[in-house]
Amino acid sequence: MKTKVPFLFFFFVLSFYCLFSCSFKSHDNIQETNVPNENQLNYFYDTIPSSIVGTLKIESYYGPPGYGDAPETDEREDCYVLCLENSINLLINPDNSDTGVLDVNSLNNYKIQLAAMDDESINRLHRYKYRKVRITGTFFGSYSPHHHTPVLMAVTHVDLL
C-alpha cells in the first residue's frame, strides 16, 4: 500500500500539470490566430447585403435527435453550402449597432451554409448545385443545432457564373 501512495500522488500531479499546460498552450494559439490575414477578404455582419462567389454544394449532416451523438438513430439533414476558393473573415461591424447578439468574429471560413428565404432562391439553389455561383445576402452567426457552419448567409439572390 505504501508504494501505491507515492505513485498515485505522482500520477495526480503529472495529470494536473499536463491538463493546465495544454489548456494554456491552446489558449495562446487561439490568440495568435485571432488576427485577420491581410490576404483574406473581410466581411461584416450587417443589414446591408454582401456577395460572395464559390461552388454550390449540398452537404449532409447529422440531425435530430442527437445531432451526431447517436449516428445510428439520428436523422440526416441536407443543406446548401457555398464552398469558397479563398477563406473569408466575418467581423462585427463597429459602426453598426444592429449586429446580432450571437454574431462573433469568425476567421478562415471556407464554407458558408445558405439559408434561402423565398421560393425563387430555393429553386435557383436547387438548379445551380455543383456549379460556380454568386450568392447575395446577409451574414449571421450560427445559433441552432441545424446550423452546420459557424457563419450562415440569408440568401436574397443567386446568380450562375
N, C-alpha and C positions, 0 to 999 in steps of 0.2 A: 504494500500500500504506500510506503514511503517513497518508492521510486516513481509511482504514478503521479504524485502531487507535483513534483518539480516539472515533470513532463507536461502535465496539463496546464500548469502556470505558464510555462514557456510557450506552449501552443496558443494559449489565450492572448498573451502579449504579442506574439507574432501575428496572429489574426487581426488583432486590433490595429497594429501598425500598418499592415497591408491594406486594411479597409480604409483608413484615413489617408494614407499616402496616395492611394489610387484615386480616391474621390477628389483630392486637391489637384492632382495632375489633370484629371478630365475637366475640372473647372477651368484650369489655366488654358487648356486647349480651346474651350468654348470662347473665352475672352479673345484669344488670338484670331479666331475665325469670325468674330463679330464685326469686322470691318469690311465694308463692301469693296470688292475688287474693282479697280478702275477700268478693267476690260469688260465688265458686265454692265448690262443695262439696269438702271434703277427705275422702278415704277412706284406709284403711291396708291395706298388705299384711298379712294376718293369717290365722289359722286360724279366726277367727270369721266366719261368712258375712255378706255385705252384700247389700243390694237396691238395684238401680238401674232406672230407667224410661226407655224410649226406643222407637224404631221398629226392629223386627227386619228386617234385610235380608240377602240373600245377595249377596256380592261375589266377583268372580273376580280372581285374581291369577296371575302367572307362577309356575310351579313348577319341578321338576327338568327338565333337568339344570342350567340356568343361572340360574334364578330372575330372569329378565328380562334377563340379559346376552345371550341369544340368542333373542329372541322368536319367530323363525321355527321353532325346534325345541323350545322349552320347552313342557312340559305346562301346562295351566291347572288351578288349584286353586280350587274354590268353597268359601267358608267363611261361617258365620253371623257377622254383625256387628250389634251394637246401636248405633244412631245416637242420640246423646243430644241433647236440646234445648239444654242448657247444659253447658259443659265441666266436667270434674271433675279434681281433682288426686289422684294416688296417691302416698302418702308412706310412708316407712319408719316403722313404729311403734317409738318409742324404748323402749316398755315391753315389747316382745316380742322375746325372743332367738331365736325360731324363724323370723324373717324370712329368706327365701331369699338366698343369696349374690348372685344376679343381680338381685335387686329393687333398683331405684334410684328416687329421686323422679322422678315423671313428671307434668308440668304440662300443663294445657289439653288434656285428652283428650276429643275429641268422638265417637270411635269406640272400641268395645271388642270385640275378637274373642272369640267364645264357644267354649269347649271343653266339649262335652257328654260326660259320662262314662257315662251309662246310657241304655238304650233308651227309657224314658219321656220323658226330657228331649229326646232326639233327635227323637222323634215329635212332641212339642209344638213344638219349634223349627220343624219342617217344616210343621206345621199352621198356625202363627201368623205365618208370614213375611209381611212388609209390613204388619204391624199393630202397634199400641201394646201393649207388654208390660212386665211387671215381672220382672226376672231376679234370682234369688238365687244366690249362690255366693261363692267366694273369689278374690281377685285374685292374679295372679302376673305377673312381668315376662317379656318376650319373650326366648327363648334359642335359638330354632331358625329356620332359613330358612322353615319352614312357618308361622311366626307373622308376621302382616302388620300388626299394630298394636303399639305399644310396651308396652301392657298388655293382658292377657287375663283372662278370668274362667272358672274351672272351675264350670260350671253344676250347681246342685243342685235348682233348682226354676224353673218358668216359669209365670207367670200372665197370662192375657189380660185387658186392661183395657177 
